[in-house]
Amino acid sequence: MNDNIVFMLSYIPTPLIFLIAGLMIWRFPPRYGETYGYRTKLSQSSEQAWDFAQVFWGRMAVITSIPVFVLSM
């Protein structure tokens, strides 16, 4: 019984955290050069690439976190 509770407490919040992070970065993308965000060499190549990468990653995080959350139930 206790093992099941520990499993649920550690497994279910992960997709929720991913969903919240995706929504935040999608709706409120960080400015170019911030210390957080989707930071790769290509996304940091220009401000236009940075803006696109933040919105794209946010959408992908939201899209992938929903089925993972359903499967974790």
PyMOL CGO cylinders between C-alpha atoms (Angstrom):
from pymol import cmd
from pymol.cgo import CYLINDER

trace = [
    CYLINDER, 0.00, 0.00, 0.00, 2.71, 2.50, 0.94, 0.3, 1, 1, 1, 1, 1, 1,
    CYLINDER, 2.71, 2.50, 0.94, 4.74, 1.69, -2.18, 0.3, 1, 1, 1, 1, 1, 1,
    CYLINDER, 4.74, 1.69, -2.18, 1.76, 2.53, -4.38, 0.3, 1, 1, 1, 1, 1, 1,
    CYLINDER, 1.76, 2.53, -4.38, 1.28, 5.91, -2.71, 0.3, 1, 1, 1, 1, 1, 1,
    CYLINDER, 1.28, 5.91, -2.71, 4.96, 6.80, -3.07, 0.3, 1, 1, 1, 1, 1, 1,
    CYLINDER, 4.96, 6.80, -3.07, 4.85, 5.78, -6.72, 0.3, 1, 1, 1, 1, 1, 1,
    CYLINDER, 4.85, 5.78, -6.72, 1.81, 7.96, -7.42, 0.3, 1, 1, 1, 1, 1, 1,
    CYLINDER, 1.81, 7.96, -7.42, 3.25, 10.94, -5.55, 0.3, 1, 1, 1, 1, 1, 1,
    CYLINDER, 3.25, 10.94, -5.55, 6.45, 10.79, -7.58, 0.3, 1, 1, 1, 1, 1, 1,
    CYLINDER, 6.45, 10.79, -7.58, 5.04, 9.82, -10.98, 0.3, 1, 1, 1, 1, 1, 1,
    CYLINDER, 5.04, 9.82, -10.98, 1.87, 11.88, -11.49, 0.3, 1, 1, 1, 1, 1, 1,
    CYLINDER, 1.87, 11.88, -11.49, 3.34, 15.37, -10.80, 0.3, 1, 1, 1, 1, 1, 1,
    CYLINDER, 3.34, 15.37, -10.80, 5.99, 14.99, -13.51, 0.3, 1, 1, 1, 1, 1, 1,
    CYLINDER, 5.99, 14.99, -13.51, 3.65, 15.53, -16.51, 0.3, 1, 1, 1, 1, 1, 1,
    CYLINDER, 3.65, 15.53, -16.51, 1.87, 18.29, -14.60, 0.3, 1, 1, 1, 1, 1, 1,
    CYLINDER, 1.87, 18.29, -14.60, 5.15, 20.14, -14.06, 0.3, 1, 1, 1, 1, 1, 1,
    CYLINDER, 5.15, 20.14, -14.06, 5.97, 19.66, -17.74, 0.3, 1, 1, 1, 1, 1, 1,
    CYLINDER, 5.97, 19.66, -17.74, 2.52, 21.00, -18.68, 0.3, 1, 1, 1, 1, 1, 1,
    CYLINDER, 2.52, 21.00, -18.68, 2.87, 24.08, -16.47, 0.3, 1, 1, 1, 1, 1, 1,
    CYLINDER, 2.87, 24.08, -16.47, 6.37, 24.81, -17.76, 0.3, 1, 1, 1, 1, 1, 1,
    CYLINDER, 6.37, 24.81, -17.76, 5.20, 24.44, -21.35, 0.3, 1, 1, 1, 1, 1, 1,
    CYLINDER, 5.20, 24.44, -21.35, 2.25, 26.75, -20.82, 0.3, 1, 1, 1, 1, 1, 1,
    CYLINDER, 2.25, 26.75, -20.82, 4.42, 29.37, -19.15, 0.3, 1, 1, 1, 1, 1, 1,
    CYLINDER, 4.42, 29.37, -19.15, 7.05, 29.36, -21.90, 0.3, 1, 1, 1, 1, 1, 1,
    CYLINDER, 7.05, 29.36, -21.90, 4.43, 29.21, -24.65, 0.3, 1, 1, 1, 1, 1, 1,
    CYLINDER, 4.43, 29.21, -24.65, 2.31, 32.08, -23.29, 0.3, 1, 1, 1, 1, 1, 1,
    CYLINDER, 2.31, 32.08, -23.29, 5.09, 34.14, -21.68, 0.3, 1, 1, 1, 1, 1, 1,
    CYLINDER, 5.09, 34.14, -21.68, 8.26, 33.34, -23.64, 0.3, 1, 1, 1, 1, 1, 1,
    CYLINDER, 8.26, 33.34, -23.64, 11.53, 34.54, -22.11, 0.3, 1, 1, 1, 1, 1, 1,
    CYLINDER, 11.53, 34.54, -22.11, 13.36, 37.41, -23.76, 0.3, 1, 1, 1, 1, 1, 1,
    CYLINDER, 13.36, 37.41, -23.76, 16.39, 36.69, -25.87, 0.3, 1, 1, 1, 1, 1, 1,
    CYLINDER, 16.39, 36.69, -25.87, 19.37, 35.79, -23.72, 0.3, 1, 1, 1, 1, 1, 1,
    CYLINDER, 19.37, 35.79, -23.72, 17.46, 34.98, -20.53, 0.3, 1, 1, 1, 1, 1, 1,
    CYLINDER, 17.46, 34.98, -20.53, 18.87, 32.35, -18.21, 0.3, 1, 1, 1, 1, 1, 1,
    CYLINDER, 18.87, 32.35, -18.21, 15.91, 30.04, -18.74, 0.3, 1, 1, 1, 1, 1, 1,
    CYLINDER, 15.91, 30.04, -18.74, 14.09, 28.75, -21.78, 0.3, 1, 1, 1, 1, 1, 1,
    CYLINDER, 14.09, 28.75, -21.78, 14.84, 26.31, -24.58, 0.3, 1, 1, 1, 1, 1, 1,
    CYLINDER, 14.84, 26.31, -24.58, 18.56, 27.04, -24.92, 0.3, 1, 1, 1, 1, 1, 1,
    CYLINDER, 18.56, 27.04, -24.92, 20.40, 25.41, -27.79, 0.3, 1, 1, 1, 1, 1, 1,
    CYLINDER, 20.40, 25.41, -27.79, 23.08, 26.70, -30.13, 0.3, 1, 1, 1, 1, 1, 1,
    CYLINDER, 23.08, 26.70, -30.13, 20.55, 27.03, -32.96, 0.3, 1, 1, 1, 1, 1, 1,
    CYLINDER, 20.55, 27.03, -32.96, 17.90, 28.73, -30.82, 0.3, 1, 1, 1, 1, 1, 1,
    CYLINDER, 17.90, 28.73, -30.82, 20.46, 31.25, -29.63, 0.3, 1, 1, 1, 1, 1, 1,
    CYLINDER, 20.46, 31.25, -29.63, 21.70, 32.06, -33.13, 0.3, 1, 1, 1, 1, 1, 1,
    CYLINDER, 21.70, 32.06, -33.13, 19.33, 35.02, -33.53, 0.3, 1, 1, 1, 1, 1, 1,
    CYLINDER, 19.33, 35.02, -33.53, 16.47, 36.71, -31.73, 0.3, 1, 1, 1, 1, 1, 1,
    CYLINDER, 16.47, 36.71, -31.73, 13.99, 35.45, -34.33, 0.3, 1, 1, 1, 1, 1, 1,
    CYLINDER, 13.99, 35.45, -34.33, 15.20, 31.86, -33.86, 0.3, 1, 1, 1, 1, 1, 1,
    CYLINDER, 15.20, 31.86, -33.86, 15.00, 32.30, -30.08, 0.3, 1, 1, 1, 1, 1, 1,
    CYLINDER, 15.00, 32.30, -30.08, 11.39, 33.52, -30.22, 0.3, 1, 1, 1, 1, 1, 1,
    CYLINDER, 11.39, 33.52, -30.22, 10.36, 30.67, -32.51, 0.3, 1, 1, 1, 1, 1, 1,
    CYLINDER, 10.36, 30.67, -32.51, 12.10, 28.03, -30.39, 0.3, 1, 1, 1, 1, 1, 1,
    CYLINDER, 12.10, 28.03, -30.39, 10.43, 29.20, -27.17, 0.3, 1, 1, 1, 1, 1, 1,
    CYLINDER, 10.43, 29.20, -27.17, 6.92, 29.11, -28.63, 0.3, 1, 1, 1, 1, 1, 1,
    CYLINDER, 6.92, 29.11, -28.63, 7.54, 25.81, -30.43, 0.3, 1, 1, 1, 1, 1, 1,
    CYLINDER, 7.54, 25.81, -30.43, 8.98, 24.12, -27.32, 0.3, 1, 1, 1, 1, 1, 1,
    CYLINDER, 8.98, 24.12, -27.32, 6.10, 25.39, -25.21, 0.3, 1, 1, 1, 1, 1, 1,
    CYLINDER, 6.10, 25.39, -25.21, 3.54, 23.95, -27.61, 0.3, 1, 1, 1, 1, 1, 1,
    CYLINDER, 3.54, 23.95, -27.61, 5.36, 20.62, -27.86, 0.3, 1, 1, 1, 1, 1, 1,
    CYLINDER, 5.36, 20.62, -27.86, 5.63, 20.39, -24.07, 0.3, 1, 1, 1, 1, 1, 1,
    CYLINDER, 5.63, 20.39, -24.07, 1.89, 20.94, -23.69, 0.3, 1, 1, 1, 1, 1, 1,
    CYLINDER, 1.89, 20.94, -23.69, 1.01, 18.51, -26.48, 0.3, 1, 1, 1, 1, 1, 1,
    CYLINDER, 1.01, 18.51, -26.48, 3.24, 15.73, -25.11, 0.3, 1, 1, 1, 1, 1, 1,
    CYLINDER, 3.24, 15.73, -25.11, 2.43, 16.22, -21.43, 0.3, 1, 1, 1, 1, 1, 1,
    CYLINDER, 2.43, 16.22, -21.43, -1.31, 15.63, -21.84, 0.3, 1, 1, 1, 1, 1, 1,
    CYLINDER, -1.31, 15.63, -21.84, -1.07, 12.01, -23.12, 0.3, 1, 1, 1, 1, 1, 1,
    CYLINDER, -1.07, 12.01, -23.12, 1.71, 11.27, -20.62, 0.3, 1, 1, 1, 1, 1, 1,
    CYLINDER, 1.71, 11.27, -20.62, -0.51, 12.51, -17.81, 0.3, 1, 1, 1, 1, 1, 1,
    CYLINDER, -0.51, 12.51, -17.81, -3.42, 10.35, -19.02, 0.3, 1, 1, 1, 1, 1, 1,
    CYLINDER, -3.42, 10.35, -19.02, -1.15, 7.31, -19.27, 0.3, 1, 1, 1, 1, 1, 1,
    CYLINDER, -1.15, 7.31, -19.27, 0.22, 7.92, -15.78, 0.3, 1, 1, 1, 1, 1, 1,
    CYLINDER, 0.22, 7.92, -15.78, -3.22, 7.68, -14.23, 0.3, 1, 1, 1, 1, 1, 1,
]
cmd.load_cgo(trace, "trace")
